[in-house]
């Protein structure tokens, strides 16, 4: 695959193709959620909170592989949009838990539908077995490399 100088072309690298597809999939989803005035990072936090009980911000940050500072900024934006609530501990005001507001809980299914639509647009042509194989291979790469940060950008 290398040329005469021993330098392989971009297209010879699987990472090139993964990034090529990933960029398009991500950009398309970003445009979809932006129409509902939400960023992809905000979607990740909203979705993570959807199934659970109120959680401490540090636990949320660890779950999605982000720094506490980054999660705090996202939570500030979500709270300003009335999509998230924070409850402080009466004894220790530094301790707080976060949860979805009713508005946030109502928005998550709409955002999830956009994620499903985006997946169908890019991967709907794959047969179920092909899709499962692709997902298995990606999960294997994630597992082998111990990747934990949830993709948000």
BADO-953497 format. One record per residue: residue number from 1; residue in one letter; x, y, z of N, C-alpha, C in turn. Coordinates in nm, 2 decimals, always signed. Layout:
REM residues N
ATOM, k, r, n_px, n_py, n_pz, ca_px, ca_py, ca_pz, c_px, c_py, c_pz
ATOM, NUM, A, X, Y, Z, X, Y, Z, X, Y, Z
...
This chain:
REM residues 153
ATOM, k, r, n_px, n_py, n_pz, ca_px, ca_py, ca_pz, c_px, c_py, c_pz
ATOM, 1, X, +0.08, -0.12, +0.00, +0.00, +0.00, +0.00, +0.08, +0.13, +0.00
ATOM, 2, X, +0.21, +0.12, +0.03, +0.30, +0.23, +0.04, +0.34, +0.27, -0.11
ATOM, 3, X, +0.36, +0.40, -0.13, +0.41, +0.44, -0.26, +0.56, +0.42, -0.27
ATOM, 4, X, +0.62, +0.47, -0.38, +0.77, +0.44, -0.40, +0.85, +0.50, -0.29
ATOM, 5, X, +0.81, +0.60, -0.22, +0.89, +0.66, -0.11, +0.86, +0.59, +0.02
ATOM, 6, X, +0.78, +0.49, +0.02, +0.75, +0.41, +0.14, +0.64, +0.48, +0.23
ATOM, 7, X, +0.57, +0.58, +0.17, +0.47, +0.65, +0.25, +0.33, +0.60, +0.21
ATOM, 8, X, +0.26, +0.55, +0.30, +0.13, +0.50, +0.27, +0.03, +0.62, +0.25
ATOM, 9, X, -0.07, +0.60, +0.16, -0.17, +0.71, +0.14, -0.27, +0.71, +0.26
ATOM, 10, X, -0.33, +0.82, +0.27, -0.43, +0.84, +0.38, -0.53, +0.73, +0.38
ATOM, 11, X, -0.58, +0.70, +0.26, -0.69, +0.60, +0.24, -0.65, +0.46, +0.28
ATOM, 12, X, -0.52, +0.44, +0.30, -0.47, +0.30, +0.34, -0.50, +0.28, +0.49
ATOM, 13, X, -0.54, +0.38, +0.57, -0.55, +0.36, +0.71, -0.70, +0.35, +0.75
ATOM, 14, X, -0.73, +0.25, +0.83, -0.86, +0.23, +0.88, -0.91, +0.35, +0.96
ATOM, 15, X, -0.82, +0.41, +1.04, -0.85, +0.53, +1.12, -0.90, +0.64, +1.03
ATOM, 16, X, -0.85, +0.66, +0.91, -0.89, +0.76, +0.82, -1.04, +0.74, +0.78
ATOM, 17, X, -1.08, +0.61, +0.75, -1.21, +0.58, +0.72, -1.31, +0.59, +0.84
ATOM, 18, X, -1.26, +0.55, +0.95, -1.34, +0.57, +1.07, -1.37, +0.71, +1.10
ATOM, 19, X, -1.27, +0.80, +1.09, -1.28, +0.94, +1.11, -1.37, +1.00, +1.01
ATOM, 20, X, -1.35, +0.96, +0.88, -1.43, +1.01, +0.77, -1.58, +0.99, +0.80
ATOM, 21, X, -1.62, +0.87, +0.83, -1.76, +0.84, +0.86, -1.80, +0.91, +0.99
ATOM, 22, X, -1.72, +0.90, +1.10, -1.76, +0.96, +1.23, -1.78, +1.10, +1.22
ATOM, 23, X, -1.70, +1.18, +1.14, -1.72, +1.32, +1.13, -1.86, +1.35, +1.06
ATOM, 24, X, -1.89, +1.27, +0.96, -2.02, +1.30, +0.89, -2.14, +1.26, +0.98
ATOM, 25, X, -2.13, +1.15, +1.05, -2.24, +1.11, +1.14, -2.25, +1.21, +1.25
ATOM, 26, X, -2.14, +1.25, +1.31, -2.15, +1.34, +1.42, -2.20, +1.48, +1.38
ATOM, 27, X, -2.15, +1.53, +1.27, -2.20, +1.66, +1.22, -2.35, +1.66, +1.19
ATOM, 28, X, -2.39, +1.55, +1.13, -2.54, +1.54, +1.10, -2.62, +1.54, +1.23
ATOM, 29, X, -2.57, +1.47, +1.33, -2.65, +1.46, +1.46, -2.64, +1.60, +1.53
ATOM, 30, X, -2.52, +1.66, +1.52, -2.51, +1.79, +1.58, -2.61, +1.89, +1.53
ATOM, 31, X, -2.63, +1.89, +1.40, -2.73, +1.98, +1.33, -2.87, +1.95, +1.38
ATOM, 32, X, -2.90, +1.82, +1.39, -3.03, +1.78, +1.43, -3.07, +1.83, +1.57
ATOM, 33, X, -2.98, +1.80, +1.67, -3.00, +1.84, +1.81, -3.00, +1.99, +1.83
ATOM, 34, X, -2.92, +2.06, +1.74, -2.91, +2.21, +1.75, -3.04, +2.27, +1.72
ATOM, 35, X, -3.12, +2.20, +1.63, -3.25, +2.26, +1.60, -3.34, +2.26, +1.73
ATOM, 36, X, -3.31, +2.18, +1.83, -3.38, +2.18, +1.95, -3.30, +2.26, +2.06
ATOM, 37, X, -3.20, +2.33, +2.02, -3.12, +2.42, +2.10, -3.05, +2.34, +2.21
ATOM, 38, X, -2.99, +2.22, +2.17, -2.91, +2.14, +2.26, -2.78, +2.10, +2.18
ATOM, 39, X, -2.67, +2.10, +2.25, -2.55, +2.05, +2.20, -2.54, +1.90, +2.22
ATOM, 40, X, -2.44, +1.84, +2.15, -2.42, +1.69, +2.16, -2.38, +1.66, +2.30
ATOM, 41, X, -2.29, +1.74, +2.36, -2.25, +1.72, +2.50, -2.37, +1.73, +2.60
ATOM, 42, X, -2.46, +1.83, +2.57, -2.57, +1.84, +2.66, -2.66, +1.72, +2.64
ATOM, 43, X, -2.68, +1.67, +2.52, -2.76, +1.55, +2.49, -2.70, +1.43, +2.57
ATOM, 44, X, -2.57, +1.41, +2.57, -2.51, +1.30, +2.65, -2.54, +1.31, +2.79
ATOM, 45, X, -2.53, +1.43, +2.85, -2.57, +1.44, +3.00, -2.71, +1.42, +3.02
ATOM, 46, X, -2.80, +1.48, +2.94, -2.94, +1.45, +2.95, -2.98, +1.30, +2.94
ATOM, 47, X, -2.92, +1.24, +2.84, -2.95, +1.09, +2.82, -2.90, +1.01, +2.94
ATOM, 48, X, -2.78, +1.05, +2.99, -2.73, +0.98, +3.11, -2.81, +0.99, +3.23
ATOM, 49, X, -2.88, +1.10, +3.25, -2.96, +1.13, +3.36, -3.10, +1.07, +3.34
ATOM, 50, X, -3.14, +1.04, +3.22, -3.28, +1.00, +3.19, -3.32, +0.88, +3.27
ATOM, 51, X, -3.24, +0.77, +3.27, -3.28, +0.65, +3.33, -3.26, +0.64, +3.48
ATOM, 52, X, -3.18, +0.73, +3.53, -3.14, +0.71, +3.67, -3.21, +0.80, +3.77
ATOM, 53, X, -3.16, +0.79, +3.89, -3.21, +0.87, +4.00, -3.11, +0.99, +4.01
ATOM, 54, X, -3.15, +1.09, +4.08, -3.06, +1.21, +4.10, -2.92, +1.16, +4.14
ATOM, 55, X, -2.82, +1.23, +4.08, -2.68, +1.18, +4.10, -2.59, +1.30, +4.13
ATOM, 56, X, -2.48, +1.27, +4.19, -2.38, +1.37, +4.23, -2.30, +1.40, +4.10
ATOM, 57, X, -2.27, +1.53, +4.08, -2.20, +1.57, +3.95, -2.07, +1.49, +3.93
ATOM, 58, X, -1.99, +1.46, +4.04, -1.87, +1.39, +4.02, -1.89, +1.25, +3.97
ATOM, 59, X, -2.00, +1.18, +4.01, -2.03, +1.05, +3.96, -2.07, +1.06, +3.81
ATOM, 60, X, -2.15, +1.16, +3.78, -2.19, +1.18, +3.64, -2.07, +1.20, +3.55
ATOM, 61, X, -1.98, +1.28, +3.60, -1.85, +1.31, +3.52, -1.77, +1.18, +3.50
ATOM, 62, X, -1.76, +1.10, +3.60, -1.69, +0.97, +3.59, -1.76, +0.87, +3.49
ATOM, 63, X, -1.89, +0.87, +3.50, -1.97, +0.78, +3.41, -1.95, +0.81, +3.26
ATOM, 64, X, -1.94, +0.94, +3.23, -1.92, +0.98, +3.09, -1.78, +1.01, +3.05
ATOM, 65, X, -1.69, +1.00, +3.14, -1.55, +1.02, +3.11, -1.51, +1.16, +3.09
ATOM, 66, X, -1.57, +1.26, +3.15, -1.54, +1.40, +3.14, -1.49, +1.45, +3.27
ATOM, 67, X, -1.42, +1.57, +3.26, -1.38, +1.63, +3.39, -1.50, +1.69, +3.46
ATOM, 68, X, -1.48, +1.71, +3.59, -1.59, +1.77, +3.67, -1.62, +1.91, +3.62
ATOM, 69, X, -1.51, +1.98, +3.58, -1.53, +2.12, +3.53, -1.61, +2.12, +3.40
ATOM, 70, X, -1.58, +2.03, +3.31, -1.66, +2.03, +3.18, -1.80, +1.99, +3.21
ATOM, 71, X, -1.83, +1.90, +3.30, -1.97, +1.86, +3.33, -2.04, +1.97, +3.40
ATOM, 72, X, -1.97, +2.04, +3.49, -2.02, +2.16, +3.56, -2.07, +2.26, +3.46
ATOM, 73, X, -1.99, +2.29, +3.36, -2.03, +2.39, +3.26, -2.15, +2.35, +3.18
ATOM, 74, X, -2.16, +2.22, +3.14, -2.27, +2.16, +3.07, -2.40, +2.17, +3.16
ATOM, 75, X, -2.38, +2.14, +3.29, -2.49, +2.15, +3.38, -2.54, +2.29, +3.40
ATOM, 76, X, -2.45, +2.39, +3.40, -2.49, +2.53, +3.41, -2.58, +2.56, +3.29
ATOM, 77, X, -2.54, +2.52, +3.17, -2.62, +2.55, +3.05, -2.76, +2.48, +3.05
ATOM, 78, X, -2.76, +2.36, +3.10, -2.88, +2.28, +3.11, -2.98, +2.34, +3.21
ATOM, 79, X, -2.92, +2.39, +3.32, -3.00, +2.45, +3.42, -3.06, +2.58, +3.37
ATOM, 80, X, -2.98, +2.66, +3.30, -3.03, +2.79, +3.24, -3.14, +2.76, +3.15
ATOM, 81, X, -3.14, +2.65, +3.08, -3.25, +2.61, +2.99, -3.36, +2.54, +3.06
ATOM, 82, X, -3.36, +2.53, +3.19, -3.46, +2.47, +3.27, -3.48, +2.32, +3.24
ATOM, 83, X, -3.37, +2.25, +3.19, -3.37, +2.11, +3.16, -3.31, +2.02, +3.27
ATOM, 84, X, -3.26, +2.09, +3.37, -3.19, +2.02, +3.48, -3.22, +2.09, +3.61
ATOM, 85, X, -3.22, +2.01, +3.72, -3.23, +2.07, +3.85, -3.12, +2.03, +3.94
ATOM, 86, X, -3.08, +2.12, +4.03, -2.97, +2.09, +4.12, -3.03, +2.11, +4.26
ATOM, 87, X, -3.01, +2.01, +4.35, -3.05, +2.02, +4.49, -2.93, +2.02, +4.58
ATOM, 88, X, -2.92, +2.12, +4.66, -2.81, +2.13, +4.75, -2.84, +2.06, +4.88
ATOM, 89, X, -2.74, +2.00, +4.95, -2.76, +1.93, +5.08, -2.78, +2.04, +5.18
ATOM, 90, X, -2.88, +2.03, +5.27, -2.90, +2.13, +5.37, -2.79, +2.15, +5.46
ATOM, 91, X, -2.71, +2.04, +5.50, -2.60, +2.05, +5.59, -2.47, +2.10, +5.52
ATOM, 92, X, -2.45, +2.06, +5.40, -2.33, +2.10, +5.33, -2.37, +2.15, +5.19
ATOM, 93, X, -2.36, +2.28, +5.17, -2.41, +2.34, +5.05, -2.32, +2.30, +4.93
ATOM, 94, X, -2.20, +2.26, +4.96, -2.11, +2.22, +4.85, -2.15, +2.08, +4.78
ATOM, 95, X, -2.23, +2.01, +4.86, -2.28, +1.88, +4.81, -2.41, +1.90, +4.74
ATOM, 96, X, -2.42, +1.85, +4.62, -2.55, +1.87, +4.54, -2.57, +1.75, +4.46
ATOM, 97, X, -2.70, +1.73, +4.43, -2.74, +1.62, +4.33, -2.81, +1.69, +4.21
ATOM, 98, X, -2.80, +1.63, +4.10, -2.86, +1.68, +3.98, -2.96, +1.58, +3.93
ATOM, 99, X, -3.06, +1.63, +3.86, -3.16, +1.54, +3.80, -3.23, +1.62, +3.69
ATOM, 100, X, -3.29, +1.55, +3.60, -3.37, +1.61, +3.49, -3.49, +1.68, +3.55
ATOM, 101, X, -3.52, +1.80, +3.49, -3.65, +1.86, +3.52, -3.75, +1.80, +3.44
ATOM, 102, X, -3.88, +1.83, +3.46, -3.99, +1.77, +3.38, -3.96, +1.81, +3.23
ATOM, 103, X, -3.92, +1.93, +3.21, -3.89, +1.98, +3.07, -3.78, +1.89, +3.01
ATOM, 104, X, -3.67, +1.87, +3.09, -3.56, +1.78, +3.04, -3.61, +1.64, +3.01
ATOM, 105, X, -3.69, +1.59, +3.10, -3.74, +1.45, +3.09, -3.82, +1.44, +2.96
ATOM, 106, X, -3.90, +1.54, +2.93, -3.98, +1.54, +2.81, -3.90, +1.56, +2.68
ATOM, 107, X, -3.79, +1.62, +2.69, -3.71, +1.64, +2.57, -3.62, +1.52, +2.53
ATOM, 108, X, -3.58, +1.44, +2.63, -3.49, +1.33, +2.60, -3.55, +1.23, +2.49
ATOM, 109, X, -3.67, +1.19, +2.50, -3.73, +1.10, +2.39, -3.72, +1.17, +2.25
ATOM, 110, X, -3.74, +1.30, +2.25, -3.73, +1.37, +2.12, -3.59, +1.36, +2.06
ATOM, 111, X, -3.49, +1.38, +2.15, -3.35, +1.38, +2.11, -3.31, +1.24, +2.08
ATOM, 112, X, -3.36, +1.14, +2.15, -3.33, +1.00, +2.12, -3.38, +0.96, +1.98
ATOM, 113, X, -3.50, +1.01, +1.95, -3.56, +0.99, +1.82, -3.47, +1.04, +1.71
ATOM, 114, X, -3.41, +1.16, +1.73, -3.32, +1.22, +1.64, -3.19, +1.13, +1.62
ATOM, 115, X, -3.14, +1.08, +1.74, -3.03, +0.99, +1.73, -3.06, +0.86, +1.65
ATOM, 116, X, -3.18, +0.81, +1.67, -3.22, +0.69, +1.60, -3.23, +0.72, +1.45
ATOM, 117, X, -3.29, +0.84, +1.42, -3.30, +0.88, +1.28, -3.17, +0.89, +1.21
ATOM, 118, X, -3.07, +0.95, +1.28, -2.94, +0.97, +1.23, -2.87, +0.84, +1.20
ATOM, 119, X, -2.89, +0.74, +1.30, -2.83, +0.61, +1.28, -2.89, +0.54, +1.15
ATOM, 120, X, -3.02, +0.56, +1.14, -3.09, +0.50, +1.02, -3.04, +0.56, +0.89
ATOM, 121, X, -3.02, +0.69, +0.89, -2.97, +0.76, +0.77, -2.83, +0.71, +0.73
ATOM, 122, X, -2.75, +0.68, +0.82, -2.61, +0.64, +0.79, -2.59, +0.49, +0.78
ATOM, 123, X, -2.66, +0.42, +0.86, -2.64, +0.28, +0.87, -2.76, +0.19, +0.84
ATOM, 124, X, -2.87, +0.25, +0.80, -2.99, +0.18, +0.77, -2.98, +0.08, +0.65
ATOM, 125, X, -2.88, +0.11, +0.57, -2.86, +0.02, +0.45, -2.79, -0.11, +0.48
ATOM, 126, X, -2.73, -0.12, +0.60, -2.66, -0.24, +0.65, -2.76, -0.35, +0.69
ATOM, 127, X, -2.73, -0.47, +0.65, -2.82, -0.58, +0.70, -2.79, -0.59, +0.85
ATOM, 128, X, -2.89, -0.64, +0.92, -2.88, -0.66, +1.07, -2.74, -0.73, +1.11
ATOM, 129, X, -2.71, -0.83, +1.04, -2.58, -0.90, +1.07, -2.46, -0.82, +1.05
ATOM, 130, X, -2.46, -0.73, +0.95, -2.35, -0.64, +0.92, -2.34, -0.54, +1.03
ATOM, 131, X, -2.45, -0.48, +1.06, -2.46, -0.38, +1.17, -2.40, -0.44, +1.30
ATOM, 132, X, -2.45, -0.56, +1.33, -2.40, -0.62, +1.46, -2.25, -0.65, +1.45
ATOM, 133, X, -2.20, -0.69, +1.34, -2.06, -0.72, +1.33, -1.98, -0.59, +1.34
ATOM, 134, X, -2.02, -0.48, +1.28, -1.96, -0.35, +1.29, -1.96, -0.31, +1.43
ATOM, 135, X, -2.07, -0.32, +1.50, -2.08, -0.27, +1.64, -1.99, -0.36, +1.73
ATOM, 136, X, -1.99, -0.49, +1.71, -1.90, -0.58, +1.78, -1.75, -0.54, +1.77
ATOM, 137, X, -1.71, -0.51, +1.64, -1.57, -0.48, +1.62, -1.54, -0.34, +1.69
ATOM, 138, X, -1.63, -0.25, +1.68, -1.60, -0.12, +1.75, -1.59, -0.14, +1.90
ATOM, 139, X, -1.69, -0.21, +1.95, -1.68, -0.24, +2.10, -1.56, -0.31, +2.14
ATOM, 140, X, -1.51, -0.40, +2.05, -1.38, -0.47, +2.08, -1.26, -0.38, +2.09
ATOM, 141, X, -1.26, -0.28, +1.99, -1.15, -0.18, +2.00, -1.16, -0.10, +2.13
ATOM, 142, X, -1.28, -0.06, +2.16, -1.30, +0.02, +2.28, -1.25, -0.06, +2.40
ATOM, 143, X, -1.29, -0.19, +2.41, -1.25, -0.27, +2.52, -1.10, -0.30, +2.53
ATOM, 144, X, -1.04, -0.33, +2.42, -0.90, -0.36, +2.41, -0.81, -0.24, +2.46
ATOM, 145, X, -0.86, -0.12, +2.42, -0.78, +0.00, +2.45, -0.83, +0.07, +2.58
ATOM, 146, X, -0.93, +0.01, +2.65, -0.98, +0.07, +2.77, -1.03, +0.20, +2.76
ATOM, 147, X, -1.10, +0.23, +2.65, -1.15, +0.36, +2.62, -1.28, +0.38, +2.71
ATOM, 148, X, -1.29, +0.50, +2.77, -1.40, +0.52, +2.86, -1.47, +0.65, +2.83
ATOM, 149, X, -1.41, +0.75, +2.77, -1.47, +0.88, +2.75, -1.58, +0.87, +2.65
ATOM, 150, X, -1.70, +0.91, +2.68, -1.81, +0.91, +2.59, -1.79, +1.02, +2.48
ATOM, 151, X, -1.80, +0.99, +2.36, -1.78, +1.09, +2.25, -1.89, +1.20, +2.26
ATOM, 152, X, -1.84, +1.32, +2.28, -1.93, +1.43, +2.28, -1.90, +1.54, +2.18
ATOM, 153, X, -1.80, +1.53, +2.11, -1.77, +1.63, +2.01, -1.71, +1.57, +1.88
